[in-house]
Amino acid sequence: MPTFEGSTIPAAIQKGLTHLNLERDAVNVEVVSEGRKGFLGIGRKPAIVSLTALPVTPPKTAVKPQAKPSKVAAAVTAPTAPQPQQMTPAHKRDDERALQAVKAYLSAMAAAIDAPAQLKLERASKNRLTIQLITKKEGLLIGHHGKTINALQYLGQVYLNHHAHSKFTLLLNVGDYRERRNGILARLADKTAREAIATGQATLLEPMPSFERKQIHAHLADSPHVITYSEGEEPHRYVVIAPK
C-alpha cells in the first residue's frame, strides 16, 4: 500500500489523491502516523497516510427482456418472499429477562466504581431503550468527557446483543448529561465548520464514539459549505470536517 507524507493528515491525504489521480470517495485511508509539530521546528515529524484504491464496480449490462411467463408458470417459479419472524411468547420472555438482567448488571458496575445508582428504563420506541441512572455522584458516573458513561453504555449494549432476542439500541443517561452533550456537539460542529471554511483546510475532531460521530454528521449534513467523514480505527475513529 503506497504511503504519503504531509504536514497534516489532510495534507498527506490530498498529496496521495493528487498522485493517484483519484477522488476522496474512491480510496480507503489508513492513518499510519499522525505526525508531530515539534518545538520551534525541532522534533517535527510529518503525518503519514496509506491510500488504497477501492474496487470499481463494473457497469451493469443490459438484459434483454424475456417473454412474459404464463400465470401458471409464474405461480410455480415465483420465489416466495421471506416472512418476518413472529414474536413468540418465549421470545418476549427472553427479552424481558435480558432487560432486567442488564439493569442488574449496570447497577453492579455503578456500585463497583463507588457511584451506586437507581436505574429507570424507558422505551423511546419499539426497540430503542433509554436507561436513566439516578445517583448522588453524577460526575463520577459520567467521567471525563463522558468516558465512563459511554463505556457502561457499550458494555450494556454488548450484554443485550448476547442475551436478548430482539435487536435493542441502548442509551444511558445521567441527569441531563446527554442533552447537554448534544448541545456541546452541535456548537463544536458549527465552530469547526467555520474554521474549515476560514482556513480552507480540513479540521480533525477528537476521537468519539460512533453515536456521537453520527450526531456531527447529521448536524452538518445540509451545510452547503462543508463535508464530513470519519477516519481512523475504533476506538480512535474521529470526524473530519472539510470545506467543499
N, C-alpha and C positions, 0 to 999 in steps of 0.2 A: 504494500500500500504506500503510495507516494506521500511524503510529508512536506509541509510548507511552513516557513517561519515568518513572523511579523512582530511589530512592536506590541500589538494586542491580538487577542484571539480573532476578533472580526477582521483585522487587517490580514492576518495569516489566511483566514478563510477566503477573503477576496483575492489574495495572491494566487491561491490554489485554483479558484474558479477561473481567473484570467488565464492561467497556464493551461488548464484543461479545456478552456473554451466551453464551459458548461454553466447552466443557471443554478441558483442555490437549491431549488427543489429537485435537481437531478442528481444530487450527491448525498451521501451519508457522511457526517462529520464526526470524527473522534478527536477529542482534545488529548494530545499527548503530554503537553506541558503548558501550564497557564502563564509561564514566564514570571519575571520579577523586574521591578523598576530599578532597584538598587538605590544607592545613596550617592547623589552627585555623579551619577553615571557609573559608579564603582559597583561591581557585582550584578550589573544588569544582565538579564537573560531573556532571550526572545520567547514569545509564545509559539508553540509548535502544534500543528493540527495535521491529522491524516484524513484525506478525502478519498472516498471510494464511490465511483460512479454507480448509480442504481441501474438495475437491468431495465432495458427498454421493452415495453410491452408491444409486440408486433400488432399491426393493424388487423382488424377483423376482415376476413374475406367474405365477399357477398355470397350468400347461399341462394341457389335457385329455388324458387317456390315450388313445392310439390302439389300434386293434385289433392284436393280436399278429401280426406277419407270418409267413407260412409259412416252413418251413425252407429251401425253395428260394430264396425272396425274400431271407431273411436271409443266406444264403450268398453271394448276388450283391451285396447292398447293404452288408453289414457292412464298416466300414473296417478296413484292415489296420494293426495296431499297429506303430509303428516298431521296428525291430530294433536292438539295441545294436551299435555299430560294432565290428567284430572287430579285435583287436590283431594286426597282421601283423608278420612278421619285420622289415620295413622300418621300421615304427613303433617297434619295440623298439630298433633301431639308432639311430634319431633320438633317442630318449630317452637312450640310453647316451652318445651323443656330446654331448648337451646337458649331462648331469650332469658329464662330465669337463671340458667347456668352462667350466661355471660355477665349478668348483673352481679352474681355472687363472685365471679372471677375478677371483675373490675373492682368490686368493693374490697376484696382481699389485697389487690395490688395497691389501691389507695392507702389502705391501712399499713401496708408494708413500707411505704415511704413516709409514714408518720403524718398522713393527711386523711384521716378517716372521713368518709363521706356517705351521705344517703343518696341513693340513686332513684331517679324518676324517669321512667321510659315512656316516650310518646311516639306514635306512628304518624309522621307527617303525611304520608301517603301509604299505598298498599305495602310496599317493601322498603320504604325509607324510614329509618329509625333515628330518633334523637334521644340520647340519654343525658339528662341533666345531673351533674354531680354537685350536691349541696354540701359544702364544707366550710369550716371556720378558717381553713388555711388555703385560700384560693390561690395565692401567689405560688405556694409550694407545689400545688397540684398542676398549675398551668406551666410553670418552668420558664426559663429564659427563652423569649420569642416563641413560646408555646411548645417547646420541645417535649416537655413531659406529657402534656395532654395529647399531643399528636402521637407520641409513642404508645400511650394507652389506647388511643383510638385504633391504631394499626393492629395492636395485639387483639383487641376486641373484634375487629373485622376478620382477622385470621381465624379466631375461635368460631365465629358464626359460619364462615365459609366451610369449616370442617364438620360442624355439628348440626347445622340447620338444614332442613330440606329445601326451603326457599332461598333465593338469592337476595340477601338483605344488603342495604348500604347504610353504614353506621356513621353517625356524627356524635362526638362527645362535646359537651359544653360545660363550662364552669362560670356561674354568674352570667354576665353578658359579654364574655370574652370573644365569642365568635362574632357577635355583632360589631364589637369594637375593632376586631381584626379585619373584618370585611371593609370597614371604613378606611383603615390604615392601608390595606392593599390597593383600594381604589385611588387614594391620594398618591401612593407610591407609583402606581401605573401612570397617572397623569403627569407627575413631576418628571419621571424618567422619560416619558414620551416627549415632553418639552425640551429636555436636554438633548435627546437624539435629534430632534428637528433643528435645534440651535447649532449643534456641532456638526451635523451631517454624518455622525458616526453611530454605529450600533452600541448600545449600552447593555451590560450584563447585570442582572439582579442576583441577589444571593440565592443559594440553593433553597428550595422549599418543597413541601410535599405536593403530590400531583393534584390534589383537590384545590390547593391554593394557586398553583400554576394555571389551572383551568379558569379560576376567577380573573386572573390577569388577562388571559387570552380573551375571555368573554367581554371584559370591560373595554378593551381596545379593539374589538372585532370590527366595529363600524367606523373606526378612525380613517379619514381619507389621507392621513399624513404618515402613519407608521404601520409596520407589520410586526408580528410577534411570532416567535417559535422557540422551542425548547432544545437545549443541547445538554450533553453530558450523560453520565450513567447514574442510576439510582444508587445511593441516596443523595448524590451530589448533583442531580439534574437541576438546571436553572433556566430561567426565561431570558431571552434576548429580545430587546426592543430596538428596531432599526428603522431609519427613515425610508419611506417608499421611494 
